[in-house]
Amino acid sequence: MQALVFLLPFLIIYGLFTIWPMIKGVEMTFYKWTLIKKMDFIGLDNFRKVFQDREVWEAIWHSTFFVFLSTPTMIILAILLALIANRKSSLQKFYRIIFFIPSVLSVAVAAYLGLFVFQPYTGFVNSVLHLVRLLPQNAEIFWLTETGLAWVVITVITLWWTVGFNFILYLSAMQEIPDEIYEAARLDGASDTQIFWRITLPYLTPLTKTITMLQIIASYKVFMQIYVITGGGPLDQTRPIIQLIYQTGFKNNNLGYAATMSYILFVILLVLSALQYWMTNRKGAEY
């Protein structure tokens, strides 16, 4: 009873701001619901429309494509940065600060910095390419007007902005590995490469599984940096599902249909989470 008294404030707030909005969201999917009021009951029409809507599935594919671009790259980059920052050197503290500090920026600041860096004519990247003569002086790369280049810009900015959090997790995990194991391996003649593949990486495997799932979910929810950098362009070729939900609900005044799309995304993330949980437990049981 005493525990319930302490838990009650949290349960009230959680129910009010999490459970109740979820229930109302499910209700919205069965109505033609606008910003002004709830309108006609339409049953499963919103769900039928979603499965026939080409824009929805294109937006889901764009989000999925971003997951494929960002998740493996994020994990590899975070491990490499953690390895650099974990090495004993006079620059160790400097590395840790530099690698982590972008993650304290807001998404809007990071996105606008990215726009400045990649813009043509006066952008930092094009200026450096001109300086080292990899780009002719009378030529410019328009990073945000070609779909492939736009995805590169979005991915690079997202990695730069968010890698610090995963870097800290990997760095903490590496510091938990006993030094005696490394010393024994070196006495046996193991090289640095062998130590990484045979000792460091296996110790990081449980953390990597967790980070992978968290990164997949975060990448599926990408919105603000794409909205600021490309607006979903060119020609909606970088528009993720979250942006389409936002546009449908608040620009097209169709909250019921937007709620339906959001629950389709919820089901996708739920299936991925369940699959990852099942695979992790299955591998754990085998050992």
Disulfide bonds with the S-S distance in Angstrom:
none
